[in-house]
Each structure stands twice: as C-alpha cells, then as structure tokens.
Amino acid sequence: MKIDRKRGLLLIESFSNLKKPVRFEGFVSLGVGCKVSEIYAREIVTAKGCVLGKIICDRIFLGAFSTFNSIEAEEAIISNSCEGERIVAKAVRIGCNCDISEIKAELLEMRGISRVQRMEALKIRCLDFI
C-alpha cells in the first residue's frame, strides 16, 4: 500500500489481500485481483477481477469481472461482467453481462444484457438494447 496524504491518495497494489476494513478520506485505487473485506472512502476505482465486501463511498468505478457484496454510494459505475448482491445509490450505470441481485437507485442506466433480480428506480434508461 502506498499513501500520499497531500493529494489524498491511497494505492493498493495488485493481488493484495486485505482482511481488515480500509478507511480513507480521499481517493482509493485498487490494482488487479485485489481482495478487500470492507472499504470506506470518498472515491474508489478498481481494476478488473477484484473481490470486494462492503463498500461505502461517494463515487465508485468497479472494473470488469469484479465481485462485491454491497455498495452504498452517490454514483456507482459498474463495468462489464460484474457480479454482486446489493447496490444502493442515487445514480447507477451498469455494463453488459452483469448479474446483480438488488438495485435501489434514483437513476438506473443499463447497457446491453444484464440480469437484475430486484430493481427499484425512479428513472430507467436502457442503451444498446437488442
């Protein structure tokens, strides 16, 4: 892990396995294939293939082929082929081939084909729909 307190930046190296909760007031960047149990931060960006537990943040960009338990955020961008249990956010954007159990959002934007078991949204946009 590398921390830059001046810029408010935390870098977690690829293939790291963190079992303790990560709390950081700033930007967190995760490398490829990281495993983290809990993350609390302002902004989070992950590379592909990460396995995450509970996530609480303002903004998150989840890389492709990642897995998560729950996300609570203002804005969540989920890339292609991600799997997860629950998302609670104001704005959610989902890529192709995602499999998510439950989504609660004000704005839900979906691209391509994704599986969502339960969704609750005020506005739903489907882009590139077949």
N, C-alpha and C positions, 0 to 999 in steps of 0.2 A: 504494500500500500504506500502511496505517495500522497502527501498532503501539502498544499500551498495555501496557507491561511490568508495571505494578502489578497489573492484572487478568489478565495472561497472555493477551492477545487480539491476534490478527492479522487484519485485514480486508483482503481483496484485492478491488479494485473490479471491476465488471462489464466484460467483454470485455478483460481483461488477458491478455497472452501472456507467460508466464514460461518461459524455456528452461533456466534453471539450477535445481538442486534447492532446495526450500524446506524448511528445518529450523527447527522452532519448538517449544519446550517449553511447550505450552499449547493454547489453542483457536484454530482457524483457520476463518474464514468466507470462502467464495468467492462472488462475485457471478455474475450470469447470463452464460453463454457464455465462461467463462474457459478458457484452455488452459495446463496446467501439466505439466511433464515428470515430476517426482518430488516427493512431499510426505512429510515425516516429522513427525508431531505427536502430541499426546495425543488431541485430539478434532478432527474435521473435519466441517463442514456445508457442503454445496454447494447452490447454486440450480440451476435447470434449464439443460440444454444445455451442460454443462461437458465438456471433453475432458481426461482425466487419464491419466497414465502409471502409474508405480509408486507405490503408496500403502502406507505403514506407519504404523499408529496403534493406539490402544486402541479408540476408537469412531468410526464414520463414518455419516453420513446423506447418501446420494447423491440429489440431486434428479432429477426426471423428465427423460427424454430425454438422459441423460448417457452418456458412453462412457469406459471405463477399460481398462487393460492388466492390472494385477494389484492385488489388495487383500490385505494381511495385517493382521488386526485381531482384537480380542477380540469385538466386536459390530459387525455390519455391517447397515445397513438400506438396502435398495436400492428406490427408488421405481419407478413405472410406466415402461415402455418404455425401460429402460436396456440397454446392450449392453456386454459385457466378456469378457475371456479367462479370468481365474482369480480365485477367492476362497478364501482360507484363513482361517477364523475359528472361534471357539467357537460363536457364535450368528449365524445369517444369516436375515434376513427379506427376502423378495422380493415386489415388487408384480406387477401384471398386465403381460403382454406383454413380459417381459424375455427377452433372448437372451444366455445365459451359457455359455461353453464348459465350464468345470470348476469344481466346488464341493467343498471339503473342509471339513466342519463337524461339530460335535457335535450341534447342533440346527439343523434347516433348516425354515423356515416359509414356505410359498408361498401366495399369494393369486391366484385366477383362473388364467389360462392363461399359462404361461411355457415357454420352450424352454431346457432344460439338457441338454447332451450327455453329460457325465460327472458323477455326483454320488457322494459318499462321506459318509454321515452316520449317526450313531447313532440319532437320532430325526428323523422327518419328519412335519410337520403340513401338511395341505392344507386351506385355508379357502376358502369361497365356490367350491367346485369344482362344475362342471356335471355 
